[in-house]
Amino acid sequence: MDSKKIVIFGAQGHLGHSLVARLNAIKPASVSIVGTTDKGHNKELAAEADLAVITVRPQHVASLLSEISPSLKPTAQILSFAAGVPIADIAASTKHPVARGMADPWWNFAGFVFGRDFKRDAFDFLFHQAGKKTVPLQTEADIDAFTAYFVHAYIVLFMRRLGELENSNAHLAYLAPHLLSSVTELLSLTPEGDAAEELKKLATPGGVTESILLAIRADKLITPDAAHAIGMERIKALRK
């Protein structure tokens, strides 16, 4: 099998850093993983990438693509984890096949959608094993909804640990079917470590997680579907 290189742009961030660790744990010997933490090497590494993985914040995607696109080899493909940034926009900017992925930084849940001409075979391990549970998704609307569901779940789990949310079970009961889980399973997924610090890392400024977190903290009796709708509105705003 030909060797392949996956380059993760934005590996200094919470998701990108965790993705490097996760892929190194599950990859076949024929695949190498490189995470970029020094922007000065972006162009150099783009020229080596068989799969360029985008894990920067949505507002930084356009500038990153503008920087690396001229260096990408003709056979390179792109996998973006940027919430709300459509496949069509990335493909138009780069002229390369594109897929979108979403996952939590602990890789309990992952989901993917694929654009035209994207070839999965060489990276099959990623699409089937990156998440401990892969949620089937068909459209970009599905991946947007999936994003709001899993970040909502982690907000509730962390707030529950912090004693901030009395009706956490109602939220988890709403979320569990969308994540192909049960309430009991979701309760087992709260990551270790300081809950306040982990929640702070997850809720990056201007992101989907922050929007849902602020809404719940402002109204502890907010209904789960109302909290989800706020996350979806934030994703919609990121597209503009």
Residue pairs with C-beta under 8 A, 6 or more apart in sequence:
1 28
1 30
2 30
2 122
3 30
3 31
3 32
4 30
4 31
4 32
4 50
4 51
4 122
4 123
5 31
5 32
5 33
5 34
5 48
5 49
5 50
5 51
6 23
6 27
6 31
6 32
6 33
6 34
6 49
6 50
6 51
6 53
6 123
6 126
7 34
7 35
7 36
7 45
7 46
7 48
7 49
7 51
7 52
7 53
8 16
8 19
8 20
8 23
8 33
8 34
8 35
8 36
8 53
8 55
9 16
9 36
9 42
9 45
9 46
9 52
9 53
9 54
9 55
9 56
9 64
9 68
10 16
10 36
10 54
10 55
10 56
10 57
10 60
10 64
11 17
11 19
11 20
11 35
11 36
11 37
11 55
12 35
12 37
13 55
13 56
13 57
14 105
14 201
14 202
14 204
15 55
15 81
15 103
15 105
16 35
16 53
16 55
16 56
17 35
18 105
18 106
18 107
19 35
19 53
19 55
19 81
19 103
19 107
19 130
20 33
20 35
22 107
22 130
23 31
23 33
23 126
23 130
24 33
26 125
26 126
26 129
26 130
27 33
27 125
27 126
28 125
31 123
31 125
34 45
34 48
36 42
36 45
42 64
42 67
42 68
43 67
43 68
43 70
43 71
44 71
46 52
46 67
46 68
46 69
46 71
46 72
46 76
47 71
47 72
47 73
49 72
49 73
49 76
50 73
50 75
50 76
50 77
50 122
51 76
51 77
51 78
51 79
51 122
51 123
51 126
52 68
52 72
52 76
52 77
52 78
52 79
52 96
53 78
53 79
53 80
53 81
54 61
54 64
54 65
54 78
54 79
54 80
54 81
54 82
54 90
55 81
55 82
56 64
56 82
57 82
57 204
57 206
57 207
58 82
58 83
58 84
58 85
58 207
58 238
59 206
59 238
61 80
61 82
61 85
61 90
62 93
65 90
65 93
65 94
66 93
69 93
69 94
69 95
69 96
72 94
72 96
76 96
77 96
77 97
77 98
77 99
77 118
77 119
78 90
78 94
78 96
78 97
78 98
78 99
79 98
79 99
79 100
79 101
79 112
79 123
79 126
80 87
80 90
80 98
80 99
80 100
80 101
81 100
81 101
81 102
81 103
83 102
83 144
83 147
83 207
83 208
83 235
83 238
84 144
84 208
84 235
84 236
84 237
84 238
84 239
85 100
85 238
85 239
86 140
86 239
87 98
87 99
87 100
87 113
87 115
87 140
88 115
90 98
91 97
91 98
91 115
91 116
97 115
97 116
97 117
97 118
97 119
98 115
98 118
99 112
99 113
99 114
99 115
99 118
99 120
100 112
100 113
100 115
100 140
100 143
101 110
101 111
101 112
101 130
101 143
102 110
102 111
102 112
102 143
102 146
102 147
102 150
103 109
103 110
103 111
103 130
103 131
103 150
104 150
104 151
104 154
105 201
105 202
106 189
106 191
107 130
107 131
107 132
108 131
108 132
108 133
108 189
109 131
109 132
109 133
109 134
109 135
109 146
109 150
109 179
110 130
110 131
110 133
110 134
110 135
111 131
111 134
111 135
111 136
111 137
111 142
111 143
111 146
112 127
112 134
112 137
112 143
113 137
113 138
113 139
113 140
113 142
113 143
114 120
120 127
127 134
128 134
133 179
133 180
133 181
135 146
135 179
135 180
137 143
137 146
144 232
144 235
145 178
145 228
145 232
146 178
147 208
147 231
147 235
148 208
148 212
148 228
148 231
148 232
148 235
149 175
149 178
149 179
149 228
150 179
151 202
151 208
151 209
151 212
151 231
152 171
152 175
152 212
152 224
152 227
152 228
152 231
153 171
153 172
153 175
153 179
153 186
153 189
154 199
154 202
154 209
155 199
155 202
155 203
155 209
155 212
155 213
155 216
156 165
156 168
156 171
156 172
156 175
156 216
157 168
157 172
157 186
157 187
157 189
157 190
158 190
158 195
158 196
158 198
158 199
158 202
159 165
159 168
159 199
159 216
160 168
160 190
161 190
161 195
162 195
162 196
162 199
164 217
164 220
165 171
165 216
165 220
166 220
167 220
167 221
169 183
170 224
171 224
171 227
172 183
172 186
172 187
173 183
173 224
174 224
174 225
174 228
175 181
175 186
175 224
176 182
176 183
176 185
176 186
179 186
191 198
199 213
202 209
203 209
203 210
203 213
204 210
207 234
208 231
208 234
208 235
208 238
211 230
211 231
211 233
211 234
212 227
212 228
212 230
212 231
212 234
215 222
215 226
215 227
215 230
216 222
216 227
